[in-house]
């Protein structure tokens, strides 16, 4: 992975966070931040996205972060990219070597 290709800032926010007194924080808190490389949907992936009318999916490659795995991450987690809120479709370790992860996001309108 070339660090020069990681030019997009992704901010993972936990929206159901509470403060020390137990009151909800309306704007949420930053759970994690990552630099990512945007990948264009091509071939079969693009065809499947068009079929399911989910053409607003985006795919990013980020450095591995253990706290973003399905086991570790909280339920109500959203990603902000270019001030747009995205829902997490999936986050997977690319090759099992814990070097990079593929994050697939869906735009929330």
Secondary structure, DSSP 8 states (H G I E B T S, - for coil): --GGG--EEEEEEETT-B-TTS-B-TT-EEEEEEEEEEE---HHHHHHHHHTT-TTEEEEEEE--GGGSTTTS-SSEEEEETTEEEEEEEEEESSSSSSEEEEEEEE--
